[in-house]
Every structure is written in structure tokens, then in C-alpha cells.
Amino acid sequence: MNFLPRKFLVLFSLFVFFEFSIVAMASAENLKFDFRSFTLRNLTLLGDSYLRNGVLGLTREIGVPSSSSGSVICNSPVSFFDPVTNITASFSTRFSFSITNVSSGSYGDGLTFFLSPNNRTLGSSGGFLGLVNSSQLTKNRFVAVEFDTRLDSHFNDPNDNHIGLDIDTLNSIKTADPTLLGIDLKSGNLITTWIDYKDDQKKLNVWMSYSNSKPEKPVLSADTDLSDYLKGVIYAGFSASTEGSTELHLIQDWTFQTFGFQPVKPWYQPHNVSDNSVTVTPLIPASNSTSKRRKKLGLGFGIAGPAFFCVVLLVFGWISLKKWKEIRTDKSFKSELLKGPREFSYKELRSATKGFHSSRILGHGAFGTVYKAIFPESGVICAVKRSKHTHEGQTEFLAELSIIACLRHKNLVQLQGWCAEKGELLLVYEFMPNGSLDKVLYQETEGISLKWPQRYNIALGIASVLCYLHQECEQQVIHRDIKASNIMLDRNVNPRLGDFGLARLTEHDKSPVSTLTAGTMGYLAPEYLQYGKATEKTDVFSYGVVILEVACGRRPIEKETNSQKMVNLVDWVWSLYSRGKLTEAADSRLNGEFEKEEMRKLLLVGLSCANPDCTERPSMRRVLQILNNEAELPIVPKTKPSLTFSNSLPLSLEDIVFDCEDSKAPSPFYEIKPN
């Protein structure tokens, strides 16, 4: 009989669920959201988009022309159509954006506001505005207002400064020139835009202004019926793209609301029944014995009924409490660690990876295996990192999750989502078609050969993201495992730093203490090997080794040709430098096709970063300035300093947390001696 209460509960729950489902479907509700300043709590960032200081960036912020696309989508779906009342809602949105440029004259391509049934909308760079896939022009469905800054004859653009209404194609059904009303999209000024669609009038209007006051006259007015395009679940968002330009697309604030639905009526309404619809049954007198029997039955039911109800209530309460605890724990995990990326279901990821089949394996790491995932419905390709089932693996998973979910930079591998089901810990990243730097650099990936401009751009990109991690985050991030295999290359061979499983968050005025030295030999700073203390200077050392790899095409530690002797890359480059033959360290596969001054600069920066004395290493901000020609080259000693550690002094906790960056005098643990 144990199954009876549970069955009753199931039936009761189904009944309640059914009743409330009817109520929920009875009438759609109007929706409103207001982002005065953006956070990751309610947004999904795709492609090259990022969040910085409450402002959304849609394309890469880079000083050299590049190709980029990004989109930002609100996680809350919008219901525009009510099937019960057959009403399509109207909508109104207001947002402020700016289009600026690092290099004058390098404009293109623009941004869009869009509505789409796909919450993964991300298109190609260039004239596709991050909205349309260049290889599948009809893949993405959308209604969009474009703010175009480049004349693209392929899409019948009227000029290089126009707005347009797009429906499922970038060939606008109507365009307008905002300059006629004094609005220049490329001015760099903050432009406030209002977009209103009234379904009863079948009209969409767009207003634009440099102030917060809505003008009387719209820039664009289009007679159009959007009801057929706004059925089902719809998502609102922004997209932008560049191609061979340095244009920046920023969204500062955003409000959105729908209107036109009737208010939701109370779910319970009494029915009016007329007297003549009721059938009256005549009463038949009962015998005394029957009456007594009925009284006994009534008394029995009177006692058993409440008792049974109490048992049901206790069982229901116990199950509810158990479920509530699980949900509370789950919600706590989600709210504390992730507020932006999407939560995937295990079934969804298992299907996308063909049951985590070996043919889908992209690589193996210290804390998990990476699989290629193809989502059949959208055609989107992602990389899924599957953590091992060990305590250490879960710890590293949570470390990576909590860190990377809060970080946004164009040179970071973008976290798309996560899953924690069935004892599995899974992270979903954007797919990097060109794989890791080490495979490309050492020609393990066919068909890709790194030219000098690409190599220099890789050094510049990683310097930029490390500067962000070390000095621009609210909490400083020490990566601790910077190496060529943790640097991924996107489709445009731009670098993306990943694998935060060993990273640690620290306050800017404190040094992290590690009880276990972690990382990869050849990239580890000498003081880190000795004391297990990770600082931003240990990351700088690893970065120095990586850019020497990029310039020389040699691994950090490798065997000499025709010899069993192991050669350290830093020692080898420094020996050439001491003999005045620094540029001979250049990768022979470049065939001399490189800028000699840039090669010399990169090698000197690499040696400076890999200096055994951590106090002599530059900060990543300084490195970035040098590579951008904003600062002088570092002074590198002709002879590599050697590091001698003392074993005579005890290693106390105070000694471990000694901050070598803040010390101007030599550390008591070691002395620097010339070779």
C-alpha cells in the first residue's frame, strides 16, 4: 500500500499542474525589462561580444584592422502572439549606442537591433552584420533594424551611413539616411534610438537623437505587418560586425516592453447554472438498520479521512522538502557561479557529441577531455569539456566555471554554457576551428602556416588579455598555466586564451599562496618551482616563453638535432643575443619574410619576460605598450642572470607570501649572479 500516497500525490500534482497550465495559456502577458547598466545575469554574449564596466561591446577592441562579429541576447523570451485571443502584441524599445573608431577612416560594418526565434543568433563578420551566416544565408530568421556604416552593393545599400528595416534578409525593405536629420552614425557620439511597432496600425517607426529627448519626426517609418514573424518564442538582442576595420560598437543602456495584451483574468470563476438544468431525484426513506450502518460508515470515514489526509500531507511535505533542498542547492550553485552563460541539458550535450564518441575527441587536458559538439537544430558547433569524476576534477571544474563566467575579453575563449547532471561536469565553449597554437605552430594541423603578421598579432592579443586579467579585472586573475596548447586560434587566426582550471582569483593587493606547484615544465618561473608561489610575474615568465616559441618556432625544451642533449629555449635565444646574433633565432620556416625590427622587439620582450629575476620582468601593461610602439624597448642584459636559491634559510609562511614585485632589493631567498 506504500504506492497509494505517492500515486495520489502524482494525480494531485498533475491536476494542479493542469489547472495552472490552463491558466497560463489562457492569456499572454505583457513583458518589460530595463537595463540601465548591463550585467551578465540576464544576457547571453556570443562571438566577440564582451561586457566592460556595465557597457556592452559587440566587436573586438583592437588597434589593427580585423574581422569580428558578436551578438548579445536577452535570456528572457518574449511572447508576441496570444493564440487564445489571436492578438499580436506591439512593442517599444529604447537603447543608446555609439560607433567609434581607433583608426580614422577604417569604418564598417555596423550594428543591428533584432528579434529572432533563435537564442543563439550569431552571423558572419563583414557586411553580414553578425546576423546572417555567410554560408547559410537563410539559416537565421529575424526582424531587425540595421545601423549600417559601410556601403555594400551586395545588399543594395544606398550609402555608407544609413538605417534599414530587415526581415529575414539584409536587403532592407526600407532604408533612411539619418544624416538628413543631423545624425551621423560614425560620429562616435552616444546616439539614443527609439523603435516602436504598433500592430493595430501595422507600422514601425524609428527615432534617433543625440539627447534623451525623443524627436517628433521619425527617421524611418515603414508600413509593415510583423504578426507572421513574431509567432512562437522570440528573443531580442543586438549584433555587430567588422571586416578589415577597427570600428567599435558599444551599447550603453536598453529598455524593452510589449503592450496590447488584455490583463490576465482571475483563474477561478464560478459558473452560473439555471434551476431547470438540474435534475432533482426524489428522496427514499431508509430503514433504521441501514441508517445505523451508514452512521458507522460515516464515523469511520470521519476518522480515517483526516488521518489519511494527514499521512498524505506528511509524505507530500517530506518529498517537497527534499526537492526544495535540491532546488535550493542547485539554484545557489547557479546564482553564485553563473549568471550569464546558458545551462545545457545532459541529453542535449550527449546527443551533440554522439554519446561522447571517441571520433569527436578534440584533445585531452589534465582535468578532462574536450569533444566536438554539433547541435543539429541550429547547426552550431561548440567544444565540450568533460571533467573527470575525481574530487580534484570537480574542484578544477568549479574553479574554471566561477572564473571564466565573470570574464569578458576578445582574446578569451568564450564560455557558451555548462551542465552539471548525472554526476557529469561539462563546460561548453565556442568552437575554435584552427585548434591550439602549438598544433599550428608545429604543423600538426594541416593547411595552416603562420605568417609573421599573424604571429605578431598572437603575441599582441595574449599580452592584451593578460593585461586585462592582471590589472583590469575587479579581482586579479593569475592563470598559472600559460602555454601554447592553452592558446586557441579562431577562424581568423586570432588568439584566445583558455583553460582556467589552474587559475586563481586574488585581490589586487595580495599574493596568492599555492600549496602545490601546478603548470607545465618549460613554462614555469624559477621562483614558482622553488616556492610554489604564483604571482602575476609567474604568468609574465610563461608569456615570455610562449612568444619566444612564436618567434623561433621551437618548443620550450627540445632535443638537439643528432643529439640526446636537451636545449632550453630561453637559454638558446639568450646565447645568440649575447653573441650579437639575436635575429638568427627567427623561425627558419618564415624564410626571412618578417619585419626585422618587429622580430628583434618580440625576442627582446620574450627575454625580458623570461628573466630569472622576477623583479626585472615587466608588467603585462608595459609589454602591451612596447608591442604597440607606445613605450621603449626593455634593457636586457647581454648575459642571462643566473638564480641561486639558498637552502640555509627556513621557508616560513611569511617567506612564501613575500611579494617579489613590491620588493626593490634582492630577495633574501636568492641572489642574482652573472654567468
C-alpha positions in Angstrom: 0.0 0.0 0.0 3.0 2.3 0.0 2.4 3.2 -3.6 -1.1 4.7 -2.8 0.0 8.1 -1.3 2.6 8.6 -4.0 0.0 7.8 -6.7 -2.4 10.1 -5.1 0.3 12.8 -4.9 1.1 12.3 -8.6 -2.5 12.6 -9.6 -3.0 15.6 -7.3 0.1 17.2 -8.7 -1.0 16.5 -12.3 -4.4 18.0 -11.5 -2.9 21.2 -10.0 -0.3 21.4 -12.9 -3.1 21.0 -15.4 -5.2 23.7 -13.8 -2.4 26.2 -13.7 -1.3 25.3 -17.3 -4.8 26.2 -18.4 -4.5 29.5 -16.5 -1.0 30.2 -18.0 -2.3 29.5 -21.5 -5.4 31.5 -21.0 -3.8 34.8 -21.8 -0.3 36.0 -22.7 1.1 38.8 -20.5 2.9 42.0 -21.4 6.7 42.0 -20.7 9.1 44.7 -19.8 12.8 44.8 -18.9 15.1 47.7 -18.2 18.9 47.6 -18.4 20.2 50.9 -17.1 23.6 49.2 -16.7 24.4 45.7 -18.1 25.4 42.7 -16.1 25.8 39.0 -17.1 22.7 38.0 -15.0 20.2 38.1 -17.8 22.3 38.2 -21.0 24.0 35.8 -23.3 27.1 37.0 -25.1 28.2 35.3 -28.3 31.1 35.6 -30.6 33.4 38.6 -29.9 31.0 40.5 -27.7 32.1 41.4 -24.2 30.9 43.3 -21.1 33.1 46.0 -19.5 32.1 48.5 -16.8 28.4 47.9 -17.4 28.7 48.7 -21.2 28.3 46.0 -23.9 30.9 45.8 -26.7 29.8 43.8 -29.8 33.1 43.6 -31.7 36.8 43.3 -31.0 38.6 46.3 -29.5 41.9 46.2 -31.3 44.3 48.7 -32.8 44.8 47.0 -36.1 42.1 46.2 -38.7 40.4 42.9 -38.2 37.3 40.9 -38.9 34.9 40.4 -36.0 31.3 39.6 -35.2 29.4 39.4 -31.9 25.9 39.4 -30.5 24.1 39.9 -27.2 20.8 38.3 -26.5 18.4 38.8 -23.5 17.8 35.4 -21.9 14.1 36.2 -21.2 12.0 35.0 -24.2 9.2 37.3 -25.4 5.7 36.2 -26.4 4.3 38.4 -29.0 1.3 36.2 -30.1 -1.6 35.1 -28.0 -3.3 32.0 -29.7 -6.3 32.3 -27.4 -7.2 35.9 -28.3 -5.4 35.8 -31.7 -3.7 39.1 -30.7 -0.1 40.1 -31.7 1.5 42.4 -29.2 3.0 45.7 -30.1 6.4 46.6 -28.8 8.6 49.6 -27.9 12.3 49.7 -27.3 14.9 52.3 -26.4 18.6 52.0 -26.4 21.8 54.1 -26.6 24.7 53.1 -28.7 27.9 54.6 -30.1 30.1 53.6 -33.1 33.7 54.8 -32.7 36.9 54.1 -34.4 40.5 53.6 -33.3 41.8 54.5 -36.7 40.2 57.3 -38.7 38.7 56.2 -42.0 38.6 52.5 -41.0 34.8 52.2 -40.8 32.4 49.3 -41.3 30.2 47.4 -41.0 27.6 48.4 -38.4 25.2 47.0 -35.8 21.6 45.8 -35.6 18.8 45.5 -33.1 17.0 42.2 -33.8 14.1 39.9 -32.8 14.7 36.2 -33.6 13.3 32.8 -32.6 16.9 31.7 -32.1 18.6 32.5 -28.8 22.0 31.5 -30.4 21.8 34.1 -33.2 25.4 34.8 -34.4 26.2 35.5 -38.0 29.4 36.2 -40.0 31.6 39.2 -40.0 31.7 42.0 -42.6 28.5 43.0 -44.4 26.6 40.2 -42.7 26.4 42.4 -39.5 26.8 39.4 -37.2 23.2 38.5 -38.1 23.4 36.3 -41.2 25.6 33.2 -41.8 27.6 33.8 -45.0 27.4 30.1 -45.9 23.7 29.7 -45.0 22.0 32.9 -45.9 18.5 31.7 -45.0 19.5 30.0 -41.7 18.8 32.8 -39.2 15.3 34.1 -39.0 14.9 37.7 -37.8 13.3 41.1 -37.8 16.0 43.7 -37.5 16.7 47.4 -37.7 20.3 47.9 -39.1 22.6 50.8 -38.5 25.0 50.4 -41.4 28.3 52.2 -41.7 29.6 50.7 -45.0 28.1 50.7 -48.5 27.7 47.1 -49.5 26.3 46.8 -53.1 25.7 43.1 -52.5 22.8 44.1 -50.2 21.7 47.1 -52.2 22.9 49.6 -49.6 22.1 53.2 -50.5 25.2 54.7 -48.9 27.7 54.2 -46.0 25.6 55.9 -43.4 22.0 54.5 -43.3 19.5 52.6 -41.3 17.1 50.0 -42.6 14.3 47.5 -41.8 15.4 43.9 -42.5 13.1 40.9 -42.4 15.0 37.5 -42.9 17.4 39.2 -45.2 19.9 42.1 -45.2 18.3 43.5 -48.3 16.3 46.2 -46.4 12.6 46.6 -47.3 13.0 50.3 -46.5 16.0 52.5 -45.7 16.6 56.0 -44.4 19.5 58.4 -44.2 19.9 59.8 -40.6 22.3 62.5 -41.7 19.3 64.3 -43.2 18.2 64.9 -39.6 21.7 65.7 -38.4 22.6 62.2 -37.1 26.0 60.7 -38.1 26.3 57.0 -37.2 30.1 57.3 -37.3 30.4 60.4 -35.1 31.4 58.4 -32.0 28.7 60.3 -30.1 26.2 58.5 -28.0 23.0 58.1 -30.1 19.7 57.3 -28.4 17.2 55.3 -30.5 13.6 54.5 -30.1 11.8 51.8 -32.1 8.0 51.4 -31.9 5.9 48.8 -33.6 2.1 49.2 -33.4 0.3 46.1 -34.6 -3.1 47.7 -34.9 -1.6 50.3 -37.3 0.8 47.7 -38.9 3.6 50.4 -38.7 7.1 50.5 -37.4 8.8 53.8 -36.6 12.4 54.6 -35.7 13.6 57.8 -33.9 17.2 58.9 -33.3 18.7 61.7 -31.2 22.0 62.8 -29.6 19.9 63.6 -26.5 17.5 61.7 -24.3 14.5 63.7 -25.8 12.5 61.7 -28.3 12.2 63.8 -31.5 8.8 64.5 -33.1 9.7 63.2 -36.5 10.9 59.6 -37.0 14.0 58.9 -39.1 12.4 55.8 -40.6 8.7 55.0 -40.9 7.6 51.7 -42.5 4.2 50.2 -43.1 4.6 46.5 -42.4 2.8 43.6 -40.8 5.1 41.7 -38.5 2.5 39.4 -37.0 3.6 36.4 -39.1 7.2 36.9 -38.0 6.5 37.2 -34.2 4.8 33.9 -33.5 6.3 31.4 -31.0 9.1 32.3 -28.6 11.1 35.3 -29.7 14.4 36.7 -28.3 15.6 40.3 -28.5 19.2 41.4 -28.9 21.9 43.2 -30.7 24.6 42.2 -33.2 27.5 43.9 -35.0 30.5 43.1 -37.2 33.6 44.4 -38.8 35.8 43.3 -41.7 39.2 44.9 -42.1 38.3 47.8 -39.8 38.8 48.9 -36.2 35.2 50.1 -35.7 33.8 49.6 -32.2 30.2 49.1 -31.4 29.0 49.8 -27.9 25.6 49.6 -26.2 25.2 51.6 -23.1 21.6 51.0 -21.9 18.4 49.3 -23.1 14.7 49.1 -22.3 12.1 46.9 -24.0 8.4 46.3 -23.5 5.4 44.7 -25.2 1.9 46.0 -24.9 -1.6 45.2 -26.3 -2.4 42.0 -24.4 -5.5 42.0 -22.2 -4.9 41.8 -18.4 -4.9 38.3 -17.0 -8.2 37.4 -15.5 -8.6 35.6 -12.2 -8.2 31.9 -12.7 -11.3 30.8 -10.7 -14.7 32.0 -11.9 -18.0 30.5 -10.5 -20.3 29.0 -13.1 -23.9 30.2 -13.3 -26.3 27.3 -13.6 -30.1 27.7 -14.1 -32.6 25.8 -11.9 -34.2 23.9 -14.8 -30.8 22.4 -15.8 -30.6 20.5 -12.5 -32.2 17.1 -12.3 -34.0 16.5 -9.0 -34.0 13.0 -7.6 -36.8 12.1 -5.0 -35.6 11.0 -1.6 -36.4 7.4 -0.5 -36.7 6.8 3.3 -34.1 4.5 4.7 -34.6 1.8 7.3 -33.2 2.1 10.8 -30.6 -0.6 10.3 -29.4 1.0 7.1 -29.3 4.3 8.9 -27.2 2.9 11.7 -24.8 1.2 9.2 -24.5 4.5 7.4 -23.7 6.3 10.6 -21.0 3.8 11.5 -19.6 4.2 8.0 -19.8 7.9 8.3 -18.0 7.8 11.7 -15.3 5.5 10.2 -14.8 7.8 7.3 -14.8 10.8 9.5 -11.9 9.4 11.5 -10.0 7.7 8.7 -10.4 10.5 6.2 -8.5 13.2 8.3 -5.9 10.5 9.3 -5.3 9.6 5.7 -5.1 13.2 4.8 -2.5 13.8 7.5 -0.4 10.9 6.2 -0.7 12.3 2.6 0.2 15.7 3.9 3.3 14.4 5.8 4.5 12.4 2.8 3.9 15.4 0.4 5.7 17.7 2.9 8.7 15.3 3.1 9.0 15.0 -0.7 8.6 18.7 -1.1 11.2 19.5 1.5 13.7 17.1 -0.2 13.0 18.6 -3.6 13.2 22.1 -2.2 16.7 21.4 -0.7 17.9 20.0 -4.1 16.5 23.0 -6.0 17.9 25.4 -3.4 21.4 23.9 -3.7 21.1 23.9 -7.5 19.9 27.5 -7.6 22.6 28.5 -5.1 25.3 26.9 -7.3 23.8 28.6 -10.4 23.4 32.0 -8.8 26.8 32.1 -7.2 28.9 30.7 -10.1 27.0 31.6 -13.3 24.8 34.5 -14.1 25.3 34.7 -17.8 26.1 31.5 -19.8 23.3 29.1 -20.7 22.6 25.9 -18.8 22.6 22.9 -21.2 20.8 19.6 -20.5 22.9 16.5 -20.4 20.7 14.9 -23.0 21.4 17.8 -25.4 25.2 17.6 -25.0 25.3 13.8 -25.2 23.3 14.0 -28.5 25.5 16.8 -29.9 28.7 14.7 -29.2 27.2 11.4 -30.4 27.3 10.0 -26.9 30.8 11.4 -26.3 32.1 9.2 -29.0 35.9 8.9 -29.5 35.6 10.2 -33.0 34.5 13.6 -31.5 37.5 14.0 -29.2 39.4 17.2 -29.9 42.0 16.8 -27.2 42.8 15.8 -23.6 43.8 18.0 -20.7 44.9 17.5 -17.1 41.3 17.8 -15.9 39.2 16.5 -18.7 38.6 15.6 -22.3 37.3 18.0 -25.0 34.7 16.9 -27.5 33.4 18.5 -30.7 29.6 19.1 -30.3 27.3 19.7 -33.3 23.8 20.8 -32.4 21.6 19.5 -35.3 18.8 22.0 -34.9 20.9 25.2 -35.2 24.0 23.7 -36.9 26.1 25.5 -34.3 29.4 23.8 -33.4 30.9 24.0 -29.9 33.6 22.4 -27.8 32.5 20.5 -24.7 35.0 19.9 -21.9 34.1 16.9 -19.8 35.6 16.9 -16.4 36.9 13.7 -14.8 34.9 12.1 -12.0 37.5 12.8 -9.3 37.3 15.2 -6.5 40.2 17.1 -8.0 38.5 17.3 -11.3 35.3 18.7 -9.8 37.3 21.2 -7.9 39.1 22.4 -11.0 35.8 22.4 -12.9 34.2 24.7 -10.4 37.3 26.9 -10.4 37.2 27.3 -14.1 33.5 27.9 -14.1 33.5 30.6 -11.4 36.4 32.4 -13.1 35.7 32.4 -16.8 32.0 33.1 -16.3 32.8 36.5 -15.0 35.4 37.5 -17.6 34.8 39.1 -20.9 37.6 39.9 -23.4 38.1 39.5 -27.1 41.1 37.2 -26.6 39.5 34.8 -24.1 37.8 31.6 -25.2 34.1 32.4 -24.8 32.2 30.2 -22.4 28.8 29.4 -24.0 27.2 27.3 -21.3 27.5 24.5 -18.8 25.9 21.3 -17.4 26.0 19.6 -14.1 23.8 16.5 -14.3 24.2 12.7 -13.8 27.4 13.1 -11.9 28.9 14.8 -15.0 30.6 18.3 -15.1 30.6 19.8 -18.5 31.6 23.2 -19.9 30.6 24.4 -23.4 32.9 26.7 -25.3 32.8 28.3 -28.7 34.5 26.1 -31.2 37.9 27.1 -32.4 38.3 25.7 -35.9 42.0 26.3 -36.1 42.8 24.4 -32.9 45.6 25.3 -30.5 48.7 27.4 -31.1 51.1 24.5 -30.5 49.5 22.3 -33.1 49.5 25.1 -35.7 53.0 26.3 -34.8 54.5 22.8 -35.1 52.4 21.9 -38.1 50.3 19.2 -36.5 47.3 20.9 -38.1 47.3 20.6 -41.9 46.8 23.5 -44.2 47.7 26.3 -41.8 51.0 28.1 -41.9 51.6 31.1 -39.5 52.9 34.2 -41.3 54.7 36.9 -39.5 51.8 39.4 -39.1 49.7 36.6 -37.6 52.5 35.6 -35.2 52.9 39.2 -34.1 49.2 39.6 -33.7 49.1 36.4 -31.5 51.8 37.9 -29.2 49.8 41.2 -29.0 46.5 39.5 -28.3 47.8 37.4 -25.4 49.5 40.4 -24.0 46.2 42.3 -24.1 44.2 39.6 -22.4 46.9 39.1 -19.6 46.9 42.8 -19.0 43.1 42.5 -18.6 43.4 39.6 -16.2 46.2 41.1 -14.1 45.2 44.7 -13.9 41.7 45.4 -15.3 39.5 42.9 -13.5 37.8 43.7 -10.2 39.7 40.8 -8.8 43.1 39.9 -10.2 43.3 36.6 -12.1 46.6 34.6 -12.1 46.3 32.0 -14.8 49.2 29.8 -13.8 49.3 27.6 -16.9 50.0 29.8 -19.9 51.4 27.7 -22.7 51.0 27.3 -26.4 48.5 24.4 -26.1 46.2 26.6 -24.0 46.1 29.3 -26.6 43.4 28.6 -29.2 43.1 30.2 -32.7 39.8 31.3 -34.1 38.8 31.2 -37.7 40.7 34.4 -38.3 43.8 33.1 -36.5 43.2 35.5 -33.6 44.5 34.1 -30.3 42.1 33.1 -27.5 43.4 32.2 -24.0 41.6 29.3 -22.4 41.8 26.5 -19.8 41.3 28.4 -16.5 41.3 25.1 -14.5 44.5 26.2 -12.7 43.7 29.9 -12.4 43.2 31.7 -9.0 41.3 34.8 -8.2 43.1 37.2 -5.8 42.7 40.7 -4.5 45.0 43.1 -6.2 46.9 43.9 -3.1 47.6 40.3 -2.1 49.7 37.4 -3.4 48.1 34.0 -3.8 49.7 31.1 -2.0 49.7 27.7 -3.6 50.4 24.6 -1.6 51.0 22.6 -4.8 53.1 23.8 -7.8 51.0 23.3 -10.9 51.7 24.0 -14.5 53.9 22.7 -17.3 57.6 22.3 -17.3 59.4 24.7 -19.6 56.9 27.5 -18.8 57.3 27.7 -15.1 59.2 30.6 -13.4 62.1 29.5 -11.2 60.7 31.1 -8.1 57.5 29.3 -8.6 59.2 26.0 -9.0 61.2 26.7 -5.8 58.5 28.1 -3.5 55.1 27.2 -5.2 54.1 30.9 -5.1 52.1 32.1 -8.1 52.1 35.8 -8.8 51.4 37.8 -11.9 55.2 37.7 -12.6 54.9 33.9 -13.0 52.4 34.5 -15.7 54.7 37.0 -17.3 57.5 34.4 -17.4 55.3 31.9 -19.1 54.2 34.5 -21.6 57.8 35.3 -22.4 58.4 31.6 -23.2 55.3 31.5 -25.4 56.3 34.5 -27.5 59.8 33.1 -27.9 58.1 29.9 -29.3 56.1 32.0 -31.7 59.1 33.9 -33.0 61.5 30.9 -33.1 59.2 28.0 -33.9 60.9 25.9 -31.2 59.5 24.1 -28.2 60.5 25.4 -24.7 62.6 22.2 -24.1 63.6 20.0 -27.0 66.5 17.7 -28.1 69.3 19.0 -30.3 69.4 17.6 -33.8 71.5 14.4 -33.9 72.0 14.6 -30.2 70.3 13.5 -27.0 71.1 16.8 -25.3 68.1 18.8 -24.1 68.1 22.5 -25.0 66.2 25.2 -23.1 64.7 27.8 -25.5 65.3 30.8 -23.2 69.0 29.8 -22.8 69.4 29.2 -26.5 68.0 32.6 -27.5 70.0 34.4 -24.8 73.2 32.8 -26.0 72.5 34.1 -29.6 71.7 37.6 -28.1 75.0 37.6 -26.1 76.9 37.0 -29.4 75.0 39.7 -31.3 73.1 37.2 -33.4 69.6 37.7 -31.9 67.6 37.6 -35.2 69.2 34.3 -36.1 66.7 32.8 -33.6 63.9 33.5 -36.1 61.9 30.5 -37.3 63.5 29.3 -40.5 60.1 28.4 -41.9 59.4 32.1 -42.2 62.1 32.2 -45.0 63.2 35.6 -43.8 59.8 37.1 -44.5 59.4 39.2 -41.4 59.9 42.7 -40.2 63.4 42.6 -38.6 62.7 45.4 -36.1 59.5 43.6 -35.0 61.3 40.3 -34.7 64.0 41.9 -32.6 61.4 43.6 -30.5 59.5 40.3 -29.9 62.6 38.4 -29.0 63.8 41.1 -26.6 60.4 41.3 -24.9 60.5 37.5 -24.6 63.9 37.5 -22.9 62.8 40.4 -20.7 59.7 38.5 -19.6 61.7 35.3 -19.0 64.3 37.0 -16.8 65.1 34.7 -13.8 64.9 37.7 -11.6 61.1 38.3 -11.2 61.8 42.0 -10.1 63.3 42.7 -13.5 60.3 41.3 -15.5 58.0 44.0 -17.0 54.3 44.1 -16.2 51.9 42.9 -18.9 50.7 46.5 -19.3 54.3 47.5 -20.1 54.6 44.6 -22.5 51.4 45.7 -24.3 52.7 49.3 -24.6 56.0 48.1 -26.1 54.3 45.9 -28.7 52.0 48.7 -29.6 55.0 51.1 -30.1 53.9 53.2 -27.1 57.0 52.5 -24.9 60.7 52.0 -25.4 62.2 48.5 -25.6 63.3 47.0 -22.3 67.0 46.9 -21.4 68.1 43.2 -21.5 71.5 42.2 -20.1 73.7 40.5 -22.6 74.4 37.6 -20.2 71.5 35.7 -18.8 71.3 36.2 -15.0 71.5 33.0 -13.0 69.4 32.3 -9.9 70.9 30.7 -6.8 68.5 29.7 -4.1 69.6 29.5 -0.5 68.8 26.3 1.5 70.1 27.8 4.7 67.0 29.9 5.4 63.8 28.3 6.7 60.7 28.6 4.5 58.1 30.1 6.7 54.6 31.3 5.7 55.9 34.9 5.7 58.6 33.9 3.3 56.1 32.2 1.0 53.9 35.2 0.6 56.8 37.5 0.0 55.8 39.7 -2.9 58.7 39.9 -5.3 57.1 42.6 -7.3 56.9 45.1 -4.4 60.5 44.4 -3.4 63.1 46.7 -4.9 66.0 44.9 -3.1 67.2 41.3 -3.9 65.1 38.7 -2.2 66.6 37.0 0.8 66.0 33.6 -0.8 68.2 34.1 -3.8 70.9 36.2 -5.3 71.4 37.2 -8.9 74.8 36.4 -10.3 76.1 36.8 -13.9 77.2 33.7 -15.6 
